[in-house]
Amino acid sequence: MSLLDWFANRKPKPSPKQPQEREIADGLWKKCEACGVLSYARDLQANQMVCTECEHHMRVPSDERIRQLIDPQTWISLDEHLHPTDPLKFCDRKAYSDRLRDSQEKTKLTDAVQTGTGKLENLPIALGVMDFRFMGGSMGSVVGEKLTRLIEEATKRQLPVVIVCASGGARMQEGMLSLMQMAKISGALERHRQARLLYIPVLTHPTTGGVTASFAMLGDIIIAEPKALIGFAGRRVIEQTLREKLPDNFQTSEYLLDHGFVDAIVPRTQLKKTLAQLIRLHQPQATIPVAVSLPEVVGTSELGVGSRE
């Protein structure tokens, strides 16, 4: 056998098998934005989207928030027929009407808030939940109208109101029409207050702009989630205006609690229980007539005065 035949018949050694990467189904695991730990999606959902390692509160859609707070089979949506329009024909890099259509297809919502009534631990409430996925939870005409109608319905039915805030502020594509909603919602809340009814806003990450400047800060008791961004103007705008460095925790829930802007920071896993306790404490109590025992009529001689006879 020639040397060439030897090389031709020589079989190459089998290469060691490379370990195959495990295929992970989409949506099966979720990575925490704060600590980077991977968590099983079902375990994370069972913990209400709070990281089990660092307790970071992940953003949740409005449907999930309603499921967390409202008892099963008790949710009744309100004003789902209201749809936003483009009254100003606003067009920047993309037409406002196209942005609305894209957000509606992505979220399956008509606008950035869901409103309705239901029961929270068997307590009837009116609930509004803002959804940051829909154009940053911005407040336009429909958001303002739905929240106003929700508050008016609660006033008529003598219900407490809870609004879960998550918003970048007033929607610039609607101009003055969006800014009007601040006063409109505030007016409805004032009538609700005059009826001696409870209103609790829950401030989540982020709550900024015109929402912070109106109904987010008008609650009888203001609750915030841990480490949520809460403020009006942006950090850079304030620093450039004041020409000074702001604290690292500026505009966080903890900073606002220290300075008296919020009343309590409640972890999401304790939110439903806390709301139920507050609503029970502030329920109007029925006035029960109390029987008062009158003293027996005493003779005039015992009183030390003369007889009328």
C-alpha positions as CSV (number, residue, x, y, z in Angstrom):
1,M,0.0,0.0,0.0
2,S,1.4,3.3,-1.1
3,L,1.7,6.3,1.2
4,L,-1.1,8.1,-0.7
5,D,-3.4,5.1,-0.2
6,W,-2.7,5.2,3.5
7,F,-3.7,8.8,3.8
8,A,-6.8,8.2,1.7
9,N,-8.0,5.3,3.9
10,R,-7.2,7.1,7.1
11,K,-10.4,7.9,8.9
12,P,-10.5,11.2,10.9
13,K,-11.1,10.9,14.6
14,P,-14.6,11.9,15.6
15,S,-14.7,15.4,17.1
16,P,-16.0,15.6,20.6
17,K,-19.7,16.5,20.7
18,Q,-20.4,20.1,21.6
19,P,-22.9,20.5,24.4
20,Q,-26.2,21.6,22.9
21,E,-27.7,24.7,24.3
22,R,-31.0,24.2,26.0
23,E,-33.8,25.8,24.1
24,I,-35.9,28.0,26.4
25,A,-39.4,28.6,25.4
26,D,-40.3,32.2,24.9
27,G,-41.9,33.7,28.0
28,L,-40.9,30.8,30.2
29,W,-38.2,32.8,32.1
30,K,-37.9,36.5,32.9
31,K,-34.9,38.5,33.8
32,C,-35.0,41.1,36.5
33,E,-34.0,44.5,35.3
34,A,-32.4,45.4,38.7
35,C,-30.3,42.4,39.7
36,G,-30.3,40.4,36.4
37,V,-31.5,37.1,38.1
38,L,-33.6,34.8,35.9
39,S,-36.9,33.8,37.4
40,Y,-39.4,31.2,36.3
41,A,-42.3,33.2,34.9
42,R,-45.0,31.4,36.8
43,D,-43.2,31.8,40.1
44,L,-42.7,35.5,39.3
45,Q,-46.4,35.9,38.5
46,A,-47.4,34.2,41.7
47,N,-45.2,36.7,43.5
48,Q,-47.1,39.5,41.7
49,M,-44.1,40.4,39.5
50,V,-41.8,41.2,42.4
51,C,-38.3,39.8,42.1
52,T,-37.7,37.2,44.8
53,E,-34.0,38.0,45.0
54,C,-33.9,41.9,45.2
55,E,-37.6,42.7,45.6
56,H,-37.6,44.9,42.5
57,H,-41.2,45.7,41.5
58,M,-41.5,45.0,37.8
59,R,-43.9,46.9,35.7
60,V,-47.2,45.1,35.2
61,P,-50.0,45.6,32.6
62,S,-53.4,46.9,33.7
63,D,-55.1,43.5,33.2
64,E,-52.6,41.9,35.6
65,R,-53.1,44.7,38.1
66,I,-56.8,44.2,38.1
67,R,-56.4,40.5,38.6
68,Q,-54.1,41.2,41.6
69,L,-56.6,43.6,43.3
70,I,-60.1,42.5,42.3
71,D,-61.9,39.4,43.5
72,P,-62.6,36.8,40.7
73,Q,-65.8,37.2,38.8
74,T,-66.6,40.7,40.2
75,W,-64.9,43.1,37.7
76,I,-67.3,45.2,35.6
77,S,-65.6,47.4,33.0
78,L,-66.9,50.9,32.4
79,D,-66.8,53.1,29.3
80,E,-65.0,50.7,27.1
81,H,-66.7,52.3,24.0
82,L,-64.7,55.6,24.4
83,H,-61.9,55.8,21.8
84,P,-59.3,58.6,21.3
85,T,-59.3,60.8,18.2
86,D,-56.7,63.2,16.7
87,P,-58.4,66.6,17.0
88,L,-55.2,68.6,16.4
89,K,-54.0,66.4,13.5
90,F,-50.7,66.2,15.3
91,C,-47.8,64.9,13.3
92,D,-44.2,64.8,14.5
93,R,-42.0,62.0,13.2
94,K,-45.1,59.9,13.0
95,A,-48.8,60.8,12.9
96,Y,-50.6,60.6,16.2
97,S,-53.4,58.5,14.7
98,D,-50.8,55.9,13.6
99,R,-49.3,55.9,17.1
100,L,-52.8,55.3,18.6
101,R,-53.4,52.5,16.2
102,D,-50.1,50.8,17.0
103,S,-50.6,51.1,20.8
104,Q,-54.1,49.7,20.5
105,E,-52.9,46.7,18.5
106,K,-50.0,46.1,20.9
107,T,-52.0,46.4,24.2
108,K,-55.5,45.4,23.0
109,L,-56.7,48.5,24.9
110,T,-58.6,51.5,23.6
111,D,-56.5,53.9,25.7
112,A,-54.1,54.2,28.6
113,V,-56.5,53.4,31.4
114,Q,-59.0,50.8,32.4
115,T,-61.9,51.7,34.7
116,G,-64.6,49.7,36.4
117,T,-66.1,48.5,39.6
118,G,-65.5,45.3,41.5
119,K,-64.9,43.8,44.9
120,L,-61.7,43.9,46.9
121,E,-61.8,41.3,49.6
122,N,-65.6,41.5,49.2
123,L,-65.6,45.3,49.6
124,P,-67.2,47.1,46.6
125,I,-64.9,49.7,45.1
126,A,-64.4,51.8,41.9
127,L,-61.0,51.1,40.4
128,G,-59.0,52.9,37.7
129,V,-55.7,51.4,36.4
130,M,-53.3,53.2,34.1
131,D,-51.3,51.2,31.6
132,F,-47.8,52.5,30.9
133,R,-47.5,50.3,27.7
134,F,-50.0,52.6,26.0
135,M,-48.0,55.6,24.9
136,G,-46.3,55.8,28.3
137,G,-49.6,55.9,30.2
138,S,-50.0,59.5,29.0
139,M,-53.2,61.3,29.9
140,G,-55.3,62.4,27.0
141,S,-59.0,63.3,26.6
142,V,-60.2,59.7,26.9
143,V,-58.1,58.9,30.0
144,G,-59.5,62.0,31.7
145,E,-63.0,61.4,30.6
146,K,-62.9,57.7,31.8
147,L,-61.5,58.6,35.2
148,T,-64.0,61.5,35.6
149,R,-66.9,59.2,34.9
150,L,-65.5,56.6,37.2
151,I,-65.3,59.1,40.1
152,E,-68.8,60.4,39.4
153,E,-70.2,56.9,39.3
154,A,-68.5,56.1,42.6
155,T,-69.9,59.3,44.1
156,K,-73.4,58.4,43.0
157,R,-73.1,54.8,44.4
158,Q,-71.2,55.9,47.5
159,L,-68.1,53.8,46.7
160,P,-64.5,54.4,47.6
161,V,-62.2,55.2,44.6
162,V,-58.7,53.6,44.0
163,I,-56.6,54.8,41.1
164,V,-53.3,53.0,40.2
165,C,-51.1,55.7,38.6
166,A,-48.5,54.9,36.0
167,S,-47.9,57.7,33.6
168,G,-45.4,60.0,31.9
169,G,-47.9,62.9,32.3
170,A,-50.3,64.8,30.0
171,R,-50.3,63.7,26.4
172,M,-48.6,66.3,24.3
173,Q,-50.3,65.2,21.0
174,E,-53.6,66.6,22.3
175,G,-52.2,69.9,23.6
176,M,-54.6,71.9,25.8
177,L,-57.3,69.2,25.6
178,S,-55.1,66.9,27.6
179,L,-54.2,69.6,30.2
180,M,-57.9,70.3,30.7
181,Q,-58.2,66.8,32.1
182,M,-56.2,67.8,35.2
183,A,-58.9,70.2,36.3
184,K,-61.8,68.0,35.2
185,I,-60.6,65.0,37.3
186,S,-59.7,67.3,40.2
187,G,-63.2,68.7,40.2
188,A,-64.8,65.3,40.2
189,L,-62.6,64.3,43.2
190,E,-63.7,67.5,45.1
191,R,-67.3,66.5,44.7
192,H,-66.4,63.0,45.8
193,R,-64.7,64.5,48.9
194,Q,-67.7,66.6,49.7
195,A,-69.7,63.4,49.8
196,R,-67.3,62.3,52.5
197,L,-66.1,59.3,50.5
198,L,-62.6,57.8,50.4
199,Y,-60.1,58.2,47.6
200,I,-56.7,56.4,47.5
201,P,-54.2,56.9,44.7
202,V,-51.5,54.2,44.3
203,L,-48.3,55.7,42.8
204,T,-46.3,53.2,40.8
205,H,-43.2,53.5,38.6
206,P,-43.3,56.0,37.0
207,T,-45.8,58.7,38.0
208,T,-44.8,62.0,36.6
209,G,-46.0,65.2,34.9
210,G,-49.6,66.3,34.8
211,V,-50.8,63.2,36.6
212,T,-48.6,64.0,39.6
213,A,-49.7,67.6,39.4
214,S,-53.4,66.6,39.7
215,F,-55.2,63.5,40.9
216,A,-52.1,61.5,41.9
217,M,-51.5,63.9,44.8
218,L,-55.2,64.6,45.8
219,G,-55.8,61.4,47.8
220,D,-57.0,61.1,51.3
221,I,-54.3,58.5,51.8
222,I,-51.5,58.4,49.2
223,I,-49.7,55.0,48.8
224,A,-46.6,54.4,46.7
225,E,-44.8,51.2,45.7
226,P,-41.1,50.9,46.7
227,K,-38.5,52.7,44.7
228,A,-41.1,54.2,42.3
229,L,-40.1,57.3,40.3
230,I,-42.6,60.1,41.3
231,G,-42.2,63.7,40.3
232,F,-43.3,66.5,38.1
233,A,-40.4,67.8,36.0
234,G,-37.4,65.7,35.0
235,R,-34.3,65.4,37.2
236,R,-32.1,67.1,34.6
237,V,-34.5,70.0,34.1
238,I,-34.6,70.7,37.9
239,E,-30.8,70.5,38.2
240,Q,-30.3,72.9,35.3
241,T,-32.8,75.3,36.8
242,L,-31.5,75.2,40.3
243,R,-27.9,74.8,39.2
244,E,-27.2,72.3,41.9
245,K,-26.8,68.5,42.3
246,L,-29.8,66.7,43.6
247,P,-29.7,63.7,46.0
248,D,-29.3,60.3,44.4
249,N,-32.7,59.1,45.8
250,F,-34.5,62.3,44.6
251,Q,-38.0,61.7,43.3
252,T,-38.2,58.2,44.7
253,S,-41.0,56.9,46.9
254,E,-38.6,56.8,49.9
255,Y,-37.6,60.4,49.4
256,L,-41.2,61.6,49.1
257,L,-42.1,59.6,52.2
258,D,-39.4,61.3,54.2
259,H,-40.6,64.7,53.0
260,G,-44.3,64.1,53.6
261,F,-45.6,63.8,50.0
262,V,-46.8,60.2,50.4
263,D,-48.3,58.6,53.5
264,A,-47.0,55.0,53.1
265,I,-44.9,52.8,51.0
266,V,-46.6,49.4,50.5
267,P,-45.0,46.4,48.8
268,R,-47.2,45.1,46.0
269,T,-47.6,41.7,47.7
270,Q,-49.3,43.6,50.6
271,L,-51.2,46.1,48.6
272,K,-54.6,44.3,48.4
273,K,-54.6,43.6,52.1
274,T,-53.6,47.2,53.0
275,L,-56.3,48.7,50.8
276,A,-58.9,46.4,52.3
277,Q,-57.9,47.5,55.8
278,L,-58.0,51.2,54.9
279,I,-61.4,50.9,53.2
280,R,-62.9,49.0,56.2
281,L,-61.6,51.7,58.6
282,H,-63.1,54.5,56.5
283,Q,-66.5,52.9,55.8
284,P,-69.4,55.2,56.9
285,Q,-70.9,53.8,60.1
286,A,-74.7,53.7,60.4
287,T,-75.9,55.8,63.2
288,I,-77.6,53.6,65.8
289,P,-80.0,55.4,68.2
290,V,-78.9,55.0,71.8
291,A,-81.6,54.5,74.5
292,V,-81.0,57.1,77.2
293,S,-82.4,56.2,80.7
294,L,-84.0,59.3,82.2
295,P,-83.9,59.7,86.0
296,E,-87.2,59.2,88.0
297,V,-89.1,62.3,89.0
298,V,-88.1,63.2,92.5
299,G,-90.5,64.8,95.0
300,T,-90.2,68.5,95.8
301,S,-89.4,67.8,99.4
302,E,-86.4,65.8,98.4
303,L,-85.2,68.7,96.2
304,G,-85.4,71.0,99.2
305,V,-87.9,73.4,97.8
306,G,-91.4,74.3,98.8
307,S,-94.5,72.6,97.5
308,R,-96.4,74.2,94.6
309,E,-99.7,73.4,96.4
